[in-house]
Amino acid sequence: MLQAPQRTALSGPELVRLLARFAQVDVPEPRQSLSDRLSQWLGWTDAIALSSALTGAPPAVPAGARTFGSAEEAECARVRSSLVSTISGDSAFVTTRRRGSAHVATPDTPVDYALFRQRYQAMQQSMETGVGNLRSRLRALLAARTPAMGRLAVLDAVMERALAERERSLLANLPVLLAGHFERLRDAGQQAEAAQPPAPGVPGAWLDLFRKDMRSVLLAELDVRLQPVEGLLAALRTR
């Protein structure tokens, strides 16, 4: 079976490790701390907003606000599960075995990466909307707990606004980076098929491998997008 080459192990998010492996490069460990990197991403208006959130009077706790409980925990789990199911079940990322022989193309049918790029971008939009809405709801619940937690909710809102454009720009590069992985797998697969053609009606193994890899990147991206949500959940679970 066609396999992607193994590279030097890299610590950090699964998303970074996957991209480094697929690009066939060794990525050095970052020399800058997270705080140093963030300071380069934030403008002076962002710094003022953060300073106000940290030093200003904490917001008042609204009376009669909804509190965090099992129903909210279940909703968070539902949103995550729904996004995972949407990614895993998308037809563009389903492998031949799950598709069934009646829904696969022949090896001679050209495969255009544009389809995968469009589906990846559609999944990114779904994640951005779903995670963003969930994050806003959790902030509202956090603000209803105590003034200190209300300050944390304000801080999270400021950070989301400050980093949204940078995050969107970086994540938009993922389908572009995966295009190179697609081309490398396709070229290697076509060479292998020239030596030993697959059975009639069955596409090359390289395409299934790419579908699996792209799905893995999407799921890893989802984990990155959910990190702020996990932080808000951790705060809400404190007593």
MARTORKE-162891 format. One line per field, with one value per residue: y, x, z of N, C-alpha, C in turn; residue in one letter; chain; residue number from 1. Coordinates in steps of 0.02 Angstrom, whole numbers, m for minus. Layout:
n.py: c(Y; ...) $
n.px: c(X; ...) $
n.pz: c(Z; ...) $
ca.py: c(Y; ...) $
ca.px: c(X; ...) $
ca.pz: c(Z; ...) $
c.py: c(Y; ...) $
c.px: c(X; ...) $
c.pz: c(Z; ...) $
resn: c(A; ...) $
chain: c(A; ...) $
resi: c(NUM; ...) $
% end
This chain:
n.py: c(m60; 114; 229; 375; 463; 452; 575; 672; 671; 789; 902; 974; 1038; 916; 952; 1027; 930; 837; 914; 941; 812; 775; 869; 829; 881; 936; 1018; 1145; 1164; 1296; 1450; 1558; 1607; 1577; 1694; 1792; 1774; 1806; 1940; 1997; 1981; 2060; 2219; 2396; 2444; 2327; 2296; 2399; 2368; 2244; 2282; 2360; 2263; 2186; 2270; 2355; 2391; 2246; 2170; 2186; 2055; 1986; 1987; 1844; 1768; 1629; 1480; 1375; 1203; 1026; 1020; 1116; 1064; 950; 1009; 1066; 950; 897; 989; 974; 837; 840; 917; 836; 723; 779; 810; 681; 611; 672; 664; 687; 644; 513; 347; 220; 93; 121; 188; 100; m4; 47; 183; 233; 304; 256; 203; 278; 396; 568; 652; 794; 914; 1028; 1000; 941; 1048; 1141; 1073; 1063; 1198; 1227; 1147; 1214; 1335; 1289; 1244; 1364; 1439; 1355; 1333; 1465; 1514; 1430; 1467; 1599; 1579; 1511; 1609; 1700; 1625; 1615; 1747; 1762; 1705; 1754; 1914; 1906; 1798; 1855; 1952; 1870; 1820; 1937; 1960; 1847; 1876; 1990; 1938; 1848; 1934; 2005; 1909; 1847; 1880; 1847; 1710; 1662; 1689; 1608; 1478; 1471; 1437; 1302; 1213; 1246; 1202; 1066; 1036; 1013; 893; 810; 810; 749; 621; 578; 575; 479; 371; 352; 311; 191; 123; 113; 16; m90; m109; m66; m166; m179; m41; m1; 128; 198; 163; 276; 382; 351; 356; 492; 548; 503; 565; 701; 711; 685; 800; 898; 859; 878; 1015; 1055; 1021; 1117; 1235; 1219; 1237; 1364; 1352; 1241; 1297; 1392; 1305; 1236; 1338; 1363; 1245; 1252; 1276) $
n.px: c(42; 22; 122; 145; 300; 401; 447; 560; 515; 402; 359; 205; 46; m63; m101; 7; 107; 56; 51; 187; 235; 166; 214; 341; 450; 567; 522; 584; 590; 497; 579; 535; 433; 260; 198; 284; 267; 131; 135; 186; 85; m19; m91; m74; m199; m261; m183; m219; m353; m340; m271; m368; m465; m399; m365; m470; m628; m714; m848; m1020; m1115; m1248; m1419; m1519; m1467; m1435; m1365; m1216; m1223; m1266; m1341; m1283; m1155; m1185; m1229; m1111; m1037; m1118; m1106; m970; m969; m1057; m987; m875; m938; m989; m872; m810; m906; m919; m935; m823; m715; m728; m673; m636; m679; m784; m869; m921; m933; m1014; m1004; m881; m746; m666; m494; m446; m514; m493; m436; m478; m402; m468; m599; m579; m519; m624; m718; m646; m635; m770; m796; m715; m784; m900; m847; m795; m911; m989; m904; m876; m1004; m1030; m926; m961; m1081; m1033; m954; m1051; m1114; m1007; m988; m1096; m1064; m963; m887; m748; m742; m818; m730; m637; m714; m731; m598; m573; m659; m599; m475; m518; m569; m453; m366; m433; m425; m291; m291; m386; m321; m205; m260; m324; m225; m209; m282; m208; m78; m104; m125; m1; 34; m65; m27; 100; 68; m17; 69; 163; 77; 29; 144; 164; 50; 72; 168; 102; m53; m209; m355; m493; m607; m573; m502; m335; m230; m174; m266; m363; m280; m248; m376; m399; m293; m323; m443; m395; m318; m418; m490; m390; m374; m498; m483; m387; m460; m554; m487; m493; m625; m617; m541; m631; m731; m661; m645; m779; m812; m754; m777) $
n.pz: c(0; m36; 49; 149; 168; 317; 436; 539; 710; 780; 904; 967; 903; 827; 699; 647; 645; 554; 434; 417; 394; 277; 188; 177; 249; 374; 515; 613; 792; 866; 902; 969; 1108; 1148; 1194; 1144; 1006; 993; 1026; 913; 824; 867; 853; 896; 934; 972; 1083; 1170; 1191; 1254; 1370; 1432; 1456; 1549; 1656; 1681; 1764; 1818; 1725; 1773; 1850; 1764; 1815; 1845; 1741; 1630; 1694; 1691; 1653; 1646; 1529; 1448; 1437; 1364; 1246; 1198; 1173; 1075; 969; 936; 900; 792; 698; 678; 623; 506; 436; 426; 357; 234; 59; m21; 50; 78; 73; m54; m10; 78; m7; m102; m248; m347; m347; m380; m475; m630; m653; m761; m760; m745; m599; m515; m417; m378; m336; m210; m143; m142; m63; 56; 93; 111; 223; 315; 328; 390; 511; 564; 583; 669; 782; 818; 856; 965; 1051; 1080; 1152; 1264; 1322; 1362; 1462; 1550; 1588; 1670; 1790; 1893; 1935; 1907; 1817; 1720; 1675; 1615; 1510; 1435; 1401; 1320; 1214; 1162; 1121; 1024; 925; 895; 842; 741; 602; 572; 604; 513; 393; 402; 412; 291; 206; 213; 120; 8; 39; 47; m85; m143; m81; m133; m270; m263; m213; m315; m427; m386; m371; m501; m565; m499; m540; m675; m680; m622; m655; m571; m524; m640; m638; m510; m420; m402; m258; m208; m210; m115; m4; m3; 19; 150; 217; 199; 267; 395; 417; 419; 534; 629; 616; 664; 799; 836; 817; 916; 1035; 1109; 1152; 1234; 1336; 1390; 1433; 1533; 1627; 1659; 1722; 1845; 2019) $
ca.py: c(0; 176; 260; 439; 455; 472; 627; 680; 686; 859; 913; 1026; 1014; 864; 984; 1045; 868; 809; 954; 931; 746; 773; 911; 796; 927; 936; 1084; 1156; 1188; 1370; 1481; 1609; 1585; 1594; 1765; 1833; 1769; 1843; 2012; 2018; 1978; 2108; 2290; 2439; 2447; 2264; 2301; 2443; 2330; 2193; 2316; 2380; 2202; 2159; 2318; 2391; 2363; 2187; 2181; 2163; 1992; 1999; 1951; 1794; 1739; 1556; 1453; 1318; 1138; 967; 1034; 1153; 1015; 907; 1048; 1071; 885; 888; 1029; 940; 774; 856; 938; 776; 682; 814; 800; 611; 585; 708; 618; 698; 614; 443; 304; 174; 38; 144; 213; 47; m6; 83; 255; 251; 315; 210; 232; 324; 458; 617; 677; 865; 935; 1083; 973; 933; 1115; 1171; 1040; 1082; 1266; 1223; 1122; 1267; 1382; 1257; 1245; 1432; 1459; 1315; 1345; 1534; 1520; 1396; 1508; 1657; 1556; 1496; 1673; 1727; 1587; 1632; 1814; 1758; 1672; 1801; 1969; 1883; 1759; 1902; 1982; 1819; 1819; 1996; 1948; 1800; 1910; 2035; 1896; 1820; 1987; 2024; 1856; 1816; 1889; 1808; 1640; 1647; 1690; 1549; 1417; 1471; 1408; 1229; 1180; 1258; 1157; 998; 1026; 983; 824; 777; 800; 699; 555; 560; 558; 415; 320; 339; 272; 122; 92; 98; m47; m143; m76; m94; m203; m135; m8; 16; 181; 185; 170; 344; 427; 337; 382; 565; 563; 490; 617; 765; 706; 691; 870; 934; 844; 911; 1086; 1063; 1021; 1183; 1285; 1208; 1249; 1416; 1326; 1198; 1341; 1419; 1250; 1223; 1391; 1353; 1186; 1268; 1294) $
ca.px: c(0; 60; 130; 181; 364; 405; 495; 580; 459; 395; 310; 158; m20; m66; m107; 74; 144; 29; 73; 259; 245; 141; 257; 406; 501; 579; 506; 620; 551; 497; 626; 499; 380; 193; 184; 323; 235; 69; 149; 199; 22; m67; m78; m79; m269; m274; m150; m260; m413; m320; m256; m432; m498; m362; m358; m532; m675; m747; m919; m1068; m1148; m1319; m1466; m1561; m1436; m1433; m1302; m1186; m1240; m1261; m1370; m1233; m1102; m1211; m1230; m1042; m1020; m1157; m1076; m909; m986; m1088; m935; m835; m978; m993; m808; m798; m956; m921; m921; m757; m663; m745; m630; m669; m711; m848; m911; m953; m908; m1058; m994; m810; m726; m616; m427; m433; m550; m449; m457; m460; m395; m514; m655; m559; m508; m689; m749; m609; m654; m838; m791; m687; m837; m944; m812; m790; m977; m1010; m861; m886; m1067; m1022; m882; m1000; m1128; m996; m934; m1110; m1122; m951; m1001; m1150; m1041; m933; m853; m683; m753; m841; m671; m609; m756; m714; m531; m579; m690; m548; m426; m549; m571; m385; m330; m476; m399; m230; m310; m419; m270; m162; m298; m341; m168; m208; m298; m153; m24; m124; m121; 64; 29; m106; 13; 153; 37; m42; 125; 190; 27; 27; 203; 153; m3; 101; 204; 54; m119; m258; m409; m540; m658; m548; m452; m272; m228; m152; m323; m391; m233; m256; m439; m388; m248; m358; m490; m356; m300; m478; m505; m339; m391; m554; m455; m356; m513; m591; m446; m522; m686; m596; m521; m692; m763; m623; m662; m849; m817; m727; m829) $
ca.pz: c(0; m40; 114; 151; 203; 387; 448; 608; 755; 798; 956; 949; 882; 776; 634; 625; 631; 492; 377; 408; 365; 208; 146; 175; 275; 446; 541; 676; 849; 867; 949; 1007; 1152; 1124; 1208; 1096; 941; 995; 1028; 844; 787; 893; 840; 955; 956; 1008; 1148; 1213; 1210; 1303; 1432; 1462; 1481; 1607; 1711; 1693; 1812; 1790; 1710; 1824; 1835; 1750; 1858; 1813; 1681; 1629; 1720; 1655; 1682; 1604; 1463; 1409; 1422; 1310; 1184; 1174; 1145; 1014; 916; 916; 866; 728; 652; 662; 578; 442; 402; 412; 311; 171; 3; m50; 92; 91; 34; m100; 26; 105; m60; m140; m316; m393; m342; m389; m544; m655; m648; m816; m749; m714; m534; m511; m347; m365; m298; m140; m115; m129; m6; 116; 110; 138; 291; 356; 342; 439; 575; 589; 607; 727; 840; 838; 893; 1029; 1092; 1104; 1203; 1325; 1352; 1396; 1524; 1594; 1614; 1719; 1850; 1941; 1900; 1882; 1757; 1670; 1646; 1570; 1450; 1396; 1374; 1265; 1157; 1133; 1087; 963; 874; 876; 806; 691; 534; 565; 603; 449; 340; 408; 397; 220; 170; 219; 56; m39; 58; 31; m157; m157; m58; m184; m331; m250; m209; m382; m471; m363; m385; m573; m581; m475; m581; m740; m672; m605; m655; m525; m554; m676; m597; m443; m426; m369; m185; m189; m201; m49; 46; 0; 53; 221; 243; 200; 322; 457; 426; 439; 603; 669; 615; 710; 867; 847; 823; 978; 1094; 1152; 1182; 1290; 1390; 1421; 1469; 1594; 1674; 1681; 1765; 1911; 2068) $
c.py: c(62; 209; 326; 429; 481; 524; 629; 700; 760; 865; 968; 996; 961; 895; 1000; 982; 837; 848; 946; 864; 745; 815; 883; 844; 917; 1008; 1094; 1179; 1264; 1397; 1533; 1576; 1606; 1668; 1810; 1832; 1810; 1918; 2039; 2019; 2032; 2179; 2331; 2446; 2384; 2268; 2345; 2405; 2277; 2224; 2336; 2319; 2177; 2206; 2356; 2357; 2301; 2200; 2154; 2097; 2005; 1957; 1903; 1763; 1663; 1531; 1392; 1253; 1082; 979; 1070; 1108; 972; 945; 1056; 1005; 873; 927; 997; 878; 788; 877; 879; 732; 713; 804; 728; 583; 619; 662; 627; 662; 541; 399; 254; 119; 58; 168; 158; 52; 34; 158; 275; 260; 263; 242; 283; 391; 509; 642; 748; 885; 991; 1060; 968; 1001; 1148; 1140; 1057; 1151; 1268; 1197; 1174; 1318; 1354; 1258; 1314; 1455; 1421; 1329; 1417; 1544; 1488; 1438; 1568; 1637; 1541; 1559; 1704; 1691; 1604; 1700; 1814; 1727; 1721; 1858; 1948; 1842; 1803; 1937; 1934; 1815; 1878; 1987; 1900; 1833; 1956; 1994; 1867; 1873; 2004; 1973; 1826; 1821; 1847; 1733; 1620; 1644; 1628; 1485; 1413; 1440; 1332; 1194; 1190; 1210; 1084; 984; 993; 909; 782; 761; 748; 629; 532; 538; 490; 358; 302; 298; 199; 87; 75; 31; m105; m111; m107; m131; m156; m106; 12; 69; 163; 197; 240; 390; 415; 362; 458; 583; 556; 545; 684; 766; 714; 763; 911; 921; 876; 986; 1100; 1065; 1088; 1236; 1279; 1222; 1306; 1393; 1282; 1241; 1371; 1365; 1236; 1275; 1382; 1294; 1197; 1291; 1349) $
c.px: c(44; 63; 166; 246; 362; 460; 512; 521; 460; 342; 263; 92; m15; m69; m38; 113; 121; 55; 147; 272; 223; 185; 327; 462; 509; 569; 542; 572; 553; 544; 591; 446; 313; 179; 222; 290; 170; 81; 162; 134; m27; m45; m87; m151; m288; m243; m190; m322; m397; m305; m319; m468; m465; m363; m422; m576; m709; m820; m964; m1100; m1222; m1364; m1507; m1533; m1434; m1365; m1280; m1203; m1234; m1289; m1321; m1174; m1123; m1212; m1161; m1020; m1057; m1127; m1013; m924; m1017; m1036; m891; m873; m983; m929; m799; m845; m959; m898; m851; m702; m676; m703; m670; m707; m779; m895; m951; m935; m951; m1045; m922; m796; m675; m547; m412; m468; m504; m479; m432; m458; m443; m574; m637; m547; m575; m723; m712; m630; m725; m838; m762; m741; m885; m912; m810; m857; m996; m969; m869; m949; m1062; m979; m919; m1049; m1092; m972; m992; m1122; m1068; m963; m1054; m1127; m1018; m901; m786; m691; m781; m783; m638; m648; m740; m646; m533; m609; m640; m497; m455; m550; m501; m351; m371; m448; m337; m246; m341; m369; m226; m199; m318; m285; m169; m228; m243; m95; m41; m123; m55; 65; m11; m65; 67; 124; 12; 15; 155; 142; 23; 88; 194; 101; 23; 138; 156; m15; m166; m313; m458; m593; m635; m493; m389; m275; m209; m210; m356; m346; m241; m321; m431; m345; m284; m409; m454; m336; m360; m495; m454; m351; m449; m530; m423; m409; m550; m551; m473; m586; m669; m574; m580; m728; m727; m639; m733; m856; m789; m784; m804) $
c.pz: c(0; 28; 107; 189; 273; 395; 522; 651; 775; 852; 934; 927; 827; 706; 606; 606; 566; 431; 364; 374; 292; 161; 140; 196; 350; 471; 607; 731; 850; 921; 993; 1051; 1122; 1136; 1161; 1027; 939; 993; 958; 802; 807; 877; 902; 980; 994; 1078; 1196; 1237; 1262; 1370; 1469; 1492; 1544; 1667; 1727; 1744; 1781; 1777; 1765; 1802; 1822; 1794; 1816; 1751; 1687; 1652; 1681; 1691; 1631; 1534; 1418; 1391; 1363; 1244; 1155; 1141; 1079; 956; 890; 875; 797; 677; 631; 612; 509; 402; 380; 360; 244; 114; m26; m13; 108; 45; m8; m63; 53; 51; m94; m213; m365; m394; m351; m462; m565; m650; m703; m807; m715; m648; m526; m438; m329; m324; m224; m107; m97; m68; 59; 139; 138; 210; 338; 375; 395; 508; 605; 618; 671; 789; 865; 878; 962; 1077; 1121; 1159; 1269; 1360; 1391; 1462; 1574; 1627; 1668; 1786; 1904; 1902; 1871; 1818; 1701; 1636; 1597; 1506; 1405; 1363; 1314; 1203; 1122; 1093; 1022; 908; 849; 831; 749; 621; 522; 562; 537; 392; 342; 388; 324; 178; 169; 153; 4; m24; 40; m44; m176; m136; m108; m246; m321; m248; m278; m428; m452; m379; m458; m596; m559; m518; m651; m738; m659; m600; m604; m562; m588; m629; m528; m450; m388; m294; m164; m175; m134; 7; 53; 36; 128; 252; 249; 257; 389; 470; 448; 512; 650; 671; 663; 782; 884; 857; 889; 1041; 1137; 1186; 1242; 1350; 1427; 1460; 1534; 1648; 1702; 1728; 1834; 1956; 2114) $
resn: c(M; L; Q; A; P; Q; R; T; A; L; S; G; P; E; L; V; R; L; L; A; R; F; A; Q; V; D; V; P; E; P; R; Q; S; L; S; D; R; L; S; Q; W; L; G; W; T; D; A; I; A; L; S; S; A; L; T; G; A; P; P; A; V; P; A; G; A; R; T; F; G; S; A; E; E; A; E; C; A; R; V; R; S; S; L; V; S; T; I; S; G; D; S; A; F; V; T; T; R; R; R; G; S; A; H; V; A; T; P; D; T; P; V; D; Y; A; L; F; R; Q; R; Y; Q; A; M; Q; Q; S; M; E; T; G; V; G; N; L; R; S; R; L; R; A; L; L; A; A; R; T; P; A; M; G; R; L; A; V; L; D; A; V; M; E; R; A; L; A; E; R; E; R; S; L; L; A; N; L; P; V; L; L; A; G; H; F; E; R; L; R; D; A; G; Q; Q; A; E; A; A; Q; P; P; A; P; G; V; P; G; A; W; L; D; L; F; R; K; D; M; R; S; V; L; L; A; E; L; D; V; R; L; Q; P; V; E; G; L; L; A; A; L; R; T; R) $
chain: c(A; A; A; A; A; A; A; A; A; A; A; A; A; A; A; A; A; A; A; A; A; A; A; A; A; A; A; A; A; A; A; A; A; A; A; A; A; A; A; A; A; A; A; A; A; A; A; A; A; A; A; A; A; A; A; A; A; A; A; A; A; A; A; A; A; A; A; A; A; A; A; A; A; A; A; A; A; A; A; A; A; A; A; A; A; A; A; A; A; A; A; A; A; A; A; A; A; A; A; A; A; A; A; A; A; A; A; A; A; A; A; A; A; A; A; A; A; A; A; A; A; A; A; A; A; A; A; A; A; A; A; A; A; A; A; A; A; A; A; A; A; A; A; A; A; A; A; A; A; A; A; A; A; A; A; A; A; A; A; A; A; A; A; A; A; A; A; A; A; A; A; A; A; A; A; A; A; A; A; A; A; A; A; A; A; A; A; A; A; A; A; A; A; A; A; A; A; A; A; A; A; A; A; A; A; A; A; A; A; A; A; A; A; A; A; A; A; A; A; A; A; A; A; A; A; A; A; A; A; A; A; A; A; A; A; A; A; A; A) $
resi: c(1; 2; 3; 4; 5; 6; 7; 8; 9; 10; 11; 12; 13; 14; 15; 16; 17; 18; 19; 20; 21; 22; 23; 24; 25; 26; 27; 28; 29; 30; 31; 32; 33; 34; 35; 36; 37; 38; 39; 40; 41; 42; 43; 44; 45; 46; 47; 48; 49; 50; 51; 52; 53; 54; 55; 56; 57; 58; 59; 60; 61; 62; 63; 64; 65; 66; 67; 68; 69; 70; 71; 72; 73; 74; 75; 76; 77; 78; 79; 80; 81; 82; 83; 84; 85; 86; 87; 88; 89; 90; 91; 92; 93; 94; 95; 96; 97; 98; 99; 100; 101; 102; 103; 104; 105; 106; 107; 108; 109; 110; 111; 112; 113; 114; 115; 116; 117; 118; 119; 120; 121; 122; 123; 124; 125; 126; 127; 128; 129; 130; 131; 132; 133; 134; 135; 136; 137; 138; 139; 140; 141; 142; 143; 144; 145; 146; 147; 148; 149; 150; 151; 152; 153; 154; 155; 156; 157; 158; 159; 160; 161; 162; 163; 164; 165; 166; 167; 168; 169; 170; 171; 172; 173; 174; 175; 176; 177; 178; 179; 180; 181; 182; 183; 184; 185; 186; 187; 188; 189; 190; 191; 192; 193; 194; 195; 196; 197; 198; 199; 200; 201; 202; 203; 204; 205; 206; 207; 208; 209; 210; 211; 212; 213; 214; 215; 216; 217; 218; 219; 220; 221; 222; 223; 224; 225; 226; 227; 228; 229; 230; 231; 232; 233; 234; 235; 236; 237; 238; 239) $
% end
